[in-house]
Amino acid sequence: MNIYQDYLQEIEERKNQGLHPKPIDGAELLSEIIAQIKDVDNANREDSLKFFIYNTLPGTTSAAGEKAKFLKEIILGQSIVKEITPAFAFELLSHMKGGPSIEVLLDLALGNDAAIAQQAADVLKTQVFLYDADTDRLKEAFKAGNVFAKEIIESYAKAEFFTKLPEIAEEIKVVTYIAGEGDISTDLLSPGNQAHSRSDRELHGKCMITPQAQEEIQALQAKHPDASIMLIAEKGTMGVGSSRMSGVNNVALWTGKQASKYVPFVNIAPIVGGTNGISPIFLTTVDVTGGIGIDLKNWVKKVDADGKPVLNENNEPILEQAYSVATGTVLTINTQTKKLYNGDQELIDISRSFTPQKKEFIRAGGSYAIVFGKKLQTFAAKVLDIEAPAVFAPSKEISNEGQGLTAVEKIFNKNAVGIAPGKVLHAGSDVRVEVNIVGSQDTTGLMTAQELESMAATVISPIVDGAYQSGCHTASVWDKKAQANIPKLMKFMNNFGLITARDPKGVYHSMTDVIHKVLNDITIDEWAIIIGGDSHTRMSKGVAFGADSGTVALALATGEASMPIPESVKVTFKGDMKGYMDFRDVVHATQAQMLKQFNGENVFQGRIIEVHIGTLTADQAFTFTDWTAEMKAKASICISEDDTLIESLEIAKGRIQIMIDKGMDNDRQVLQGLINKADKRITEIKSGEKPALTPDANAKYYAEVVVDLDQIAEPMIADPDVNNKDVSKRYTHDTIRPLSFYGGEKKVDLGFIGSCMVHKGDMKILAQMLKNVEAQTGKVEFNAPLVVAPPTYNIVDELKAEGDWEVLQRYSGFEFDDNAPKGAARTEYENMLYLERPGCNLCMGNQEKAAKGDTVMATSTRLFQGRVVEDKEGKKGESLLSSTPVVVLSTILGRTPTMEEYTAAVDGINLTKFAPSNKQLVM
């Protein structure tokens, strides 16, 4: 059986799942299809033509290379296909975006046939995904006097690839669909347990919300064929949680429009709304697809005669409906007045959805085209030795005289590209910045690879200091899905120039370390900007932004990112931390105290949290920065003392050296380069040449939060509050409760210690608690399963060297074996300790899961419905989030502990200590 017959068999199998043929990305299959097209008597010729024209992926896929080569043959008359004229061949090339298609168009435009060259030049003027090799060819031809090269470059200088696009419609009719009440997580739009299918867009689209919701959306589309569906988070924020391009892709697949009629299942222009707006990382992804995100504000706080919020019995603001967006409501978006209407009634100003930059993204079909277009115009103007005409909206530059800089403003100013020398920018300015560190994680990595192929990128930008491809999200189970996807991903990324968790050549031991921990180590400069394919890309050195797979691809390909400088909220501490408290409790208390201080308003949302943490090293401080994703912050920055930062950098150097010793460095010696940079940074700090990053004393903040450590008297638990009568209050991460709330009576079915929120200290706490319990009671007996997944192999190695791993082994009933990894996800748990492979495990929810309906006590970050645990008939699954000591004791007891039980269990244990810095952490 040949490869084409295999493809036909796959098509039949997909039909049974209600799916169309999978888009073709391989050269071998397309070569066979092309051979059948050339054979006019071939029985498969008609189908082969359809596959070639309508079902081949563009960009730098090997199939795209074959397609471009065949279209070139047709244009040159070397192959005659009556169904594909030379003019049609040019049209097909124009939809292929870049890579092989650009190479072919340049061959033709710079060739000897003037008529063909003119047609090729006309198509090239519409293209933006050109790289150095392409623009170098144009520049050389221009210097040699080629008229078509001159014509193309002049067109680029005028940015005709953008100016000749149709203007966006003045009015956009939408019909509402409420996807849910309260915050809508990307888990609803793209469930973690379906991560394996994300690169198969049509298949993955089947998992969005529910089949019933998909049917309801289709019914609305049939009823309102002239309107777009606007997906809404009623009384909540749209797109919280993970930074999933797949979530936006799914929304676009069901409610958007096809980007190209020759490329299946790649849709753009989704429209989404939320009562409390759109999560920052989700909104970035909406921009990537040329969509619209609207802050609806359709529920507002009820106020009294003095303008103060009226509170309910739970001391929470009462909300009143300003206007209805009930499912099926027909509304109109006016892109000129920038307002939302219901008929003639003006509902709300939506100017923030239609800034000049966002309007450009919408017009161009996505932000990538604008990013590449600007670079192309800059190139052309430089070649022509002219000033680039003002085509694009000017960057917003805000400079407030006499005002100091916050830490994030300093970082953005240092890394800014294209601003006038000496210009100082403050929050609100739009900035292009160079990116230092990039992370790609494994369940979004296949999509990042697709994005890189679609934008015709073949090698990492030389200005990126380091980039890492993880294997942590698929670490738990080496099943057939992982075996099919992960090696292919690692090979692609390794070839592209990333340090990869798995070695495609099989030389070094596969590393399933949690990506955030690795990025936290390889970030060796607190002035760095980090972009990572996960919402928890929030380092305790530098400023890190969780991003969708496409933005990660853009950072890898260009070494740049574009965004406004965010406002900051300053967080400082006072008082003393009680000896029996863990730093995780301080993290939760920060959120609770902030909400109380600001009458329920989350001042962190969409902003930078500048935490003056001073005395905690990067490992421990990461517990705070990691949680800021759940605080709905855009990112966070740690302000550290000099000595603490040096200690963190020395730890990072040691861990990077371990990676080098394992054989993980590449030909560019990226890892060694990071150690060299760390040494330089340490020297700068010690000499006083460049102390640790601090804000200016006269910096301006949106708000300042002072966390009172004296108020934190007992462990704090983030509760999903699954039975709250107000649906919008469930699964929000904002319900923070003291341990005593549960009265030592809440049953716990399973405990989990792992994810990015724990560090080596947590593993040592676990070992010490087990010894404590045995000393106090004579034995350790678990009344609920305890699953432990260390974040990294380094931690396991260090625990073995220090004797703690032996303690854990003594009490465990299962220990991971890399030589025999699990081939299937665990479905049942016994009341014992499980030592699982380093990685995300239960926190990710795509492989391992708790039993349906369980109440789970976990150190992880996710409490969304269905993530760690799914509901069952008659009982909702709950994922309560707490510190390591609380999790350990809850599994030993099978219930939440009392304060007396808790304090006894942690007696004498060195929990994560924290004392506010006694130094002024400002410049």
N, C-alpha and C positions, 0 to 999 in steps of 0.2 A: 504494500500500500504506500503510495507516495504522499508527500506532505499536503498536497491539495486535498486528497481524499480524507486525510486526517482532519483537515479543516472542515470539510463538509460534515464529517461525523460529529465534530464539536458543535457545529451549527444545529444539527438535529438534537443534540443533548441540551443545548441552550433553549431550543424551541419548547422543550418540555418544562422549562422553568419560566416560560413567558418572556424570553430574552431574544434580542436580535443577534446577528453574527458579531463576534468580538472584533473590534478594530484591529487591523493588521499592522504589526510593528517590525516584523522580521523580513530580512532580505530574501531568504531562501524561498519562503512561500510566495512573495511577490514576484520573484524571478519566474517561478512556475506559472503564475497567473499571466505575466507578460508574454511568456512563450505561447500560452493558449490564446491570447489576444492576437498574436501575430499569425497563428494558424487559423485561417478563415473558415476551415471546415471542422474545427474542433467543437465537439458537443458542449463543452463548458465555456465557450467563448462569450456568450451573452452575460452569464453570471460573472465571469472574470472581468469583463468591462465594468460592471457595477461595483465589484469589489475594488478595482483599481481606482475608479473615479471617486466613489463615495465612502470607501471604508478603509482608507489607508492613513495612518497617523503621520502628521507632518513633522517638521523640525529636523532633528539630527538622528532620528531612528534609522536603522539600516534599511528599512522598507522605503523611507523617504528618499534615501540615496538612489535606490533602484528606480523609483518613480520619476525623480528629477532627470536621471540619465535617459530614460525612455522618452520623456517629453521632449528632451533636447533632440533626440533622434527624429522625432516627428516634425519638429520645427525646422530642422535642417533637411528634411525630405529623405532621410536615410531609412525611415520606416513610414509606411502609409497605413493609416487607420481611419477609415471613412467616418467613424463616429467621433474621432478626436481630430479636429482640424488644427492647423498651427495656431490659429487665433484662440481656440479653446484650450490648447496646450499652454499658451501664455496665461490664460485665466486660471488654470489649475496651478501653475507655478506661483501665481500671485497669492494663492491661499495656503502656501506651504511654509510661510513664515520666515524661514532662514536655513542656514547650514547648506545642504546640497543644492537647494533651489537657488540661493543667492550665488553660489559658485557657477551654476549653469547660466543664470541670467547675466552674470559678469562675462562669462565666456562669450555669450552671444552679443552683448552690448559692445564689447571691445573687439569683436571679430571683424571679418572683412566684408560681410554682406550688410550694406547700409540700411536696407529696408528692415531686415531682421534686427539689426542693432538698434534702430529707432523704436521698434516694438519692445525690445528687451529693456531699453532705457526708460520707456514710459512705465513699464511695470516696476522697475527698480525704484522709481521716484515715489512709489507707494509703500515701499518696504522700510522697516526700521531696525530689524534685528541683524545688524551688521557688526562684525567684530574687527579687530585690528588687521587680520589677514585680508579681509574684504576691503576695508577702507585704504589699506596700503596699496592694493591693486589699483583702486580708483585714483589715488594720489599720483602713483607712478605714471599711469596712462594720461592723467591731466598734464603732468609735467612734460610728457612726450608730445603733447599737442592734440590728443584725441578729443574730437569735438563732442562725442557722446559722454565721455567722462566729465567734460566741462559742464555739459548740460545737466547731468545728474547731480553734480556737486553744487551747482547754482540752485537747483531745485531743493536740495537738502538745506542749503543756507537759508532759503525762504521758508523752510519747514512746510513745503507743499504737501508732504505726506500727512500733515495734520490740517492745514488750512483748507484743503479741498474735500475734507470729510463733511458730511451733512451736519448742520447745526442740530443740537438736541431739541426735541419737540417742546413747544411752549407749554402745552398741557399734556399731562399724563394721567389717564383715567385708571384708577385702581379700585379693586374690590377687596375688602378685608377678609382675612382668615385668622382667627385666634388659635394659635398653636397650643396655647396653654396659659394658665394663670400663674403669676409669679415669675421668677427668673427662669428663662429657657436656657438650659445648658446645651452645649454642642453635642452632648451625649444623646439628646433627644433627636437631633438632626442627623447625627452620624454616630451610632452607638459604638462604644469601644469594643464590644464583643464581635463586631463585624469588621474590625480593622483590616483583616486579611484581604478584603475585597475592594479596598478603597481605590486601587488603581484600575479596577474594572468598573467604570463609572455607571454604566446602566445597571449592573448587578447591585452595586452599592446603593444606588438610588432607591432600591426596593425597601431599604431598611429605615428610610426617613419617617419619623414619628410613628405612624401605624398604617396598615393597609386601608383602614377606614378613613383616616385623614387624607390619604392620597386620593381615594375615591371622591371625597368631599371637595377637594381642590379641583379635580377634573370636572365635577358637576358645576362648580362655580365658573370654570373656564368656558364650559359649554353654554352656560346661561349668559355670560358676559364676554363674548369673543373679542370685543374691542377694548378690554381692560386687562391690566396686569394684576396678578394676585399679590397682595401685600401680606406677608406672614408676620404675625404680631405676638409679642409677649405682653399679655394683659396684666397690669399691676406689677410689672417686673422689668428686668433688663434682658434684652435679646443677646444670645450667644455667649453666656458666661462659661467659665471653665476652660476646657482645652482649646488650643488655637488651631482649629481644624479647617483647612481648606476644603476637606471633604464635606463638612457641614454646609458651607456656602455653595459648593458644587451641587449638592443634593437639592438645596433650595432653588438654585438656578435651573437644575434639570427639570424640576416640577413646575416652576413658575416663571422662569426667564425665557430667553430666546436663543436660538442656535447661533453660535458665533460664525460658523461657515457652513454652507449647505454641503460642502465636500468633506466635512469632518464630523463624524457622529458623536453625540453625547457630550459635546463640549459646549455648554450653554453659558451665557453671560447675562448681565443686567437684572439680577434679582432685586426685589424691593422688600425691605424688612423694616419693622418698627417695634418700638418698645415703650411702654409707659415711662420707664426710666431710661430710655435710650438704648444704645447698642454698646456692648462690651468693647473696649478699645481694640483688642486684638481681633475681634470678629469684624469690627468696622473696617480695619485695615484690609481684611480679606474681601469684604464687600467692594472696597475700592479696586482691588486687584481685578475683579470681574466687571468693573464698570457699573456697579449697582448703586442703589440708593439706600441709605440707612437714616431713619427718622426718629428723633426724640419726640414722642407724641405728647407727653405731659397731659394725658387725658384723665388722670386722676391727680388731684391736688390736695394738699393738707388743709383741713378745716381750721380756720383761725377765729379767735375771739375778737372782741371790740378793740383790744389793744394790739391786734395783729400777731398774737402769740398762738402757736399751734394748740389745738384742743386735743387732749390725750384721752385714751380709753382706759378701761380698768387695768390693763397691762402696762400702762404708762407709755403707750405708743401713740403716735399721731393718728388721728382719724382722717381717712381719705374721703373726698367727695368727687363724684364724676363730673369732669368739666364738659365732656362730650362723649358720645358713644362711638366705639369702633367695633360693635358686635359683628360677628361673622356675616358676610353678605352686604355690609354697608358699602355703598358706592361713593367714593371720594375723588377729588381732583387735585393733583399736584400741579401748581403753576411754577414753572422753573424761572420765569421772569420776575414775578412779584415775590417768589420764594415763600409761598404760603400754601397751606393746605385748606381745601374747601369741601364743604358738603353742599352741593348745589351752589347757591349764591352766598351761602353763609361762610364767612372766614372763621376757621377753627384755630389756627396757630401759625405763628411765624416759624419757618423751617430753614432759615438762612444758613444755619450751620451745616445743613445737608447739601448746600449749593454754593460753597465757596468757589472762587474762580478755579482753584486747583481741582476740586471735585467735579466741577462741570467739564473740565478737560478730560478727566478720567472717564466720565460717562460718554462724552463725545467720541473718544478714541477706543471705547470698548474695554478699557482697563488701564490700570496705572502703569503697567510695564511699557506699553507703547509710548507713553509720555516720557518715562525715564530714559528709554533708549533713544527716543526722538530728540530729546534735548542734547544728549551726548553726540548724536549724529549732526545736529545743527552746529554745535560747537566745533566739531571736526571740520565741517565744510567751511565755516567762516574763517577758521585758521588757515586752511589751504588757500582760500581766496584772498587772505590778508585783509579781511573786512570785519567790521563789528557786526555780530549777529543781529539781524532785525528783531525787534521786540514783538514776538509772535505769541509766546506763552505768557500766562499770567505771571507777573513778577512775584518773586518770593516775598512773603510777608516778613518784614524786618522791623522788629520792635527793640528800640534801644532807649532805655530810660536813664537820662543823665543823673549822675549822683547816686544811683542805686547799685548796690553790690550784687554779687552773683551767688546763687545757690550752687550746691555741688553739681547738680545735673546741668545747670547753665554753663558752668566752667567746662565740663566734659564736652558738651555740644560745641562750645566756642573753639575748643582745642581741635576737635575733629571735623569742623565744618569745611565744606568744599564750596568754592565759588563766591565767598563773601569778600568784601574789600578789606585789605590789610588794615589792622587796627580797629576794625569795626567790632563792637561788643553787642551781642544780641541777648535779649531777655525772653522769658517764657511767652509763648504765643507766636514766636517767629517760626517761619517755615525754613527748614534747614536740610541740605544734603550733607550727610556725614559719612566719613570712612568708617568701615566696620573692622574691628580687630579680630574678633573670635566668632566663629559660626558653628552651630551644632545642628545636626540632623538626626532625628530619632527614627527608629526602625518601622513603626507603624505608619508614619507619614513619609518616610524616606522614598518609597516607591513613587509617590506622587511628586516629591521634589525632583526625583530623577526624570519623571515625565515633563515637569516644568522646565528643567534644564534642556531637555531635548527639544521642547517646543519653542524655546527662545534661542535655540541653535548654539548653546554654550557647550564647549568641549573640555575646558580646563579651568581650574580655580583661578580667581583673580590673584595676581602676584602681590597685591597690597594687603591681603588677608594674612594676619600673623599665624593663625592656626585654625583648623576646622576638624571636626570629629563626627563620625557616623557611629551611632550607638547600636547596641543589640539588646537593650534592657527591657523594652516593652514586649518582646517575644521570648524572654529568657526562661519563663516558667516551664514551658512545654515545647519540646522539639518535635512538633507534629508535622503532618504532611504539608499543611499550609505554610508553616515556617520553613520547612525544608525546600519548598518550591520558591518562596519569595526572598528569604534572607541572603543566601549565598549570591544570588543574582544582584541584589542591592549592594552588597559589600564589594563585589567586583566592579560595578559601575562607579561607586564612590571612590574606591581605592584608585582606579584609573583616572578619575577626575582630579585627584590630588588631596583627598581627605585622609586623615588617620582613621582607620576603621577598626571596630571592635573585633571583627573576624578577619583573619588573613586569607584572602582568596587563594594564596599559594600554600596555605596550611603550615606555615613555619612556626608561628607563635600561637600560644594557647588562646582560644576564644575567650573574650572578656565581655561579660554581660553587665558590667557596672552601670549603675543608674547614670544617665547622661548628665544630669544636673551636677552630680558630684564630680564627674570628669571635667566638665566645663568650669566648675568652680576652682579646680586645681590648675587647669591650663590657662586660666585668666591670671596673668602675672603683673597686671598693672591696674591700679584702681582708677586710672583715667581711661580705661578701655570701654568700647561699646561692643556689646555682645548681642547677636541675633540667634535665636534658637527655635526649633520647630516644636515648641511645647509651651504652654502657658506658664510652667514653672521654671522657665529660663530666667532666673532672678538671682544673680550671683551676689556674693557678699564682698566682692571686689569689682569695681567698675559699675556700669549701669547696663542691665540686660533686659532685653525685650522678647517676650514670647511672641512667636510669629507663626503665620500659616506656612504651609510647605512651599508656596510660591514666593513669599517674601524671603524665605531661606534660600531658595534657588537664586533669586535676584542678588542677594548678598554674596553668595558663592561666586556668581558669574561676574559681578561688577565690583565687589568690595565696597559697595555703598548701600545706604538706605536713606529714604527721605521721610521726614515727619516733622510736625511742629515740636518745638521745645515745650515739654509739659510743665505745668505749674507743680510746685512742690508743697508738701505738708511736712512740717518739722515735728519729729517725735523725740522727746527727751524723757528722762526718768528721774524720779526722786524717791527718797525713802530707802528701806532695806528689804532685801529679798529673804524670806524666811528659809531656814536651813532645810526644811522638809519639802520645799517646793522645787519643781523642775522648771527650766527656762521655757518649756512649751506652755506652761501656765501663764508666764509673762506675755507670751505671744497672743494667746487667746484673750487675756485680760486687756491687752492693748486695744483690741477690736471692741470689746465690751465697754471699756471706759470711754473710748472715742465716741461711740454711738450715744452714750449717756451725756457726755459733755456737749454734744451738738444736737440734742433733742431728736435723736433718731436719724439725722442727716449723715450719710456716709461721706465725709469730707475726703476720704481716701480715693473714692471712685474716679478712675480716669486720670489720676495724678501720680506723681512720684512721692513715695514715702522716703523722706530723708531721715534715717534713724541714727541717732547719736549713740551708737552702741559701744564705742570706745575700747572696751577692755576685753571683748570676746574675739577669739580667733575666727578665721573664716569658716571653719567647720561648724562651730557652734552658732555663729551669727547667721549662717545660712538658714537655720531653723526659722528665724524671723523673716528673712527676705523671701524664702520659699512660700511662706503663708500669705504674703502680700497679694498673691494671685487670688486667694479666697477673700481678701479684703477688697477686691475689685480694683486694686491700684493698677496703674499702667506699668509701673516698675518700682524699684526701690534702690536706695543707695545707703551703704554703711559708712558712717564717719568714724574713723578708727584712730587710735593713738599710734604714734610712730613705732614704738616697740612692738605693739600688737601686730601691726601690719607686717613688720619684718619677720616676726614669728610665723605668720600665715604664709608669707612668701617662701620661707625656708621649708615649711611643710609641703607646699606645692612643688618646689624644686625636687624634693625627695620622691614624690609620687610620679612626677614626670620622668625622673631618672629610671624608676622601676619600669615604666612603659618603654623607655629606650632599651633597657637591659633585656626586656622580653622580645625585642626585635620589631617594635611597632613603628619606629621612625621611618620616614620615606626618603627618596632620593634628594629632596630639597632640605632634608634634616630640619624639618619643622619643629620637632620636639626639642632638639638641641638649641635651636634658635630661641625657643621660649625660655629655656634655662639661662641662656646668655642675657636675655632681656630682664629676667628676674634679678640676676646678679647686678646688672646696671642700675635697676631700680633700688635695690637694697643699698648700693653705694651712694646713690643720690640722697636717700633718706638719712643715712648715717652721717654724711658729711654736712647735712643741712642745706645742700644745694636745692633740693626739692622735697620738702617734708610731705607727709601724708596729706592727701586731699582733704581740705576743709572748706566750708562755705565762707563767704565774707560776713563780717559782723553786721553789715547793713543790708544783707540780702532780704528780699521780700518773699513772704510765703502766703499761700492761700489761707492756711490756718496753722496753728501750733497746738500740738497735743502733748500734755504732760502726763505720763503714766506714773501713778502713785503705787509703788511696790508695797507700801504698808497695807494697802487695801486688799492685797492678794493673800487671803488667809487659808485658802484650800484649793485643791486641784480644780481646773476649769475644763469643761467639756463642751465641744461644739456639737449641738444636737440637731438632727434634721427635722425634729418636731413634726413627725409624720402625720399626727392626728390633729394638728391645729385646724380649728374650724375655718380659718381664713386660709384658703388654698395657697394664696400668694406668699404666705409666711413659711411654707414648708421648703425644705431643701435649700435654704439660702446661705448657710454658714454664719448667719448673723445671730442665731440663738445660742448664746454662750451661757452655760449654767454651771454653778458650783457643784461639787461632788455631793454635798449634803442634800441637794434637791431630790436625789433618788432614794435617800433614806436607807441605803444599803440593801434595797429590795428589788432593784431592776435586774431581771434575769439577763445574763450574757451568754450567748450560744457559741461564740467564737471570738478569739482575740487575734490581732495581727500587729506585729512589729516589723516595720519595713518602710519602704518607699524613700523618697528623697528627704523626708522630714527627720530622719534619724541619722546619727553619726556613730563613730566608734564608741563614744561615751555611753550611748544608749545600750549597746551590746554588753558593755561592762556592767551597767546598772542591772540589766537582766540577769547576768551571772551572779552578781552579788545578792540580788533579791532572792534567787533560788536557794542560795546558801543560807540566807537569813531565815527563810521560811522553814528550811530543814532543821536549822538550829533551834527554832522556836517550837516546832510541832513534831519533830522527829522524822518527818518525811515530806516529800513534795508530791502532792497528788493533784492532778488537774481535773477540775469539774467542767471544763470546756476546752476545746482544742486551742492551742496557741501556735500560730504560724509565724515563723521568723524568717525574714529575707534580708540578710545584710546588704547594705547598698553597694559595696564593692569587694572585689577579691583582695585588695590591699588590706582592708579592714579584717577580713578573715585571716589573712597571713599574720597580721599584727596581733590579733587575738590568740592565735596559736602560739606565737612566740612568747606572749605574756601569760599564758596558762588559762585564759578565760574560755577559749574554745573547748578545751577539755572538760570544763565545767558544764558547758552547754551540751556537749555530747553525752555526758553522764545522765542527764535528765531527759534526753530526746528519745523519741521512738522512730524518727526518720531523719536521715541526713542525705543531702543531695550528693549525687555522684556524676561528675562531668563525663565519665567514661560510659555512663548508661543513663542519659537524661530521660526524663519522663516523656513518653510518646503520646500521652493523653492527659487531659486536665482532670484533676482530682474532683470527684463528685461527692464523696463522703469523707468525713473526718472523725477520727477517734479522739477521745479526751487525752491528748498527749501533746508533747512539743515536737513540731516539725521544723527542721533546719533546712530551709529551701535555698535554692541557687540564688546568688546575688542578682538583683534586678527589681522590677516593679511589682511583680506578683499580683496580689489581690487588688492593689490600688489601681491598676490599669483596667481590670475587669474584662479584658479581652480573651484571657485564657483561664486562669484560676478564678473561681467564684465561691463565695460562701453558699450554703444551702439556702434555697428560697425561703423567705420569711424569717431568716435568722436576725437576731440582734447582735451586731458585730461591734466590738470595741477595738479601735484601730489607731495607730499613730499616723496614718496616711492623711491625705489632703481632701479626699473625695467623699462626699456624703450624698451625691446626687442619686436620685431614684434609679435603681437598676444597675448602678455602677459596680459596687463591691458585692451587693446582694440584691436579688430581685424579690418582688412580692410573691406571695402565694395566696391561694384562696383563703380569705378570712384573716390574714395577718400580713401587715406590711413589713418588708425588710427594712432594717435600720442600720446605718453606719454611723456610730458615734465616734468622735475624734478626740483623742486625749493624749496624755504623756505616756511614756514607756512604763513607769511604775504602776499607773492606773490600769493599763492593759494587762500587765503581768498578774496583778492581784485579782483582777476581774475574772481571769481564766482559772486561776487556782480556786477561787471561791464559787465560780459559776454565776456570779452576780456582781453588781457594783459594790465596792467596799464602803464601810463606814469610815469616818475620819480617824477613829481610834485604830481600826485595822490597818489603815493606810500608813499612819505615822509609825506604827510598830514595824511594819514591813520594810520601811525605808530607813529605819534607825541605823545610823553609822555609815550609810552609803553616801558616797560623794556624788550627789546629783549635780547637774549642770549649774554651776554657780554664776551669778552675775551681780556686779555692783556698778552703779553709774560711775562714769569717769569723773575724777575730781579735777580734770584739766579743762580749760576752755577750748572746745573743739571748733573754733572759728579762727579765721585769719584776721 
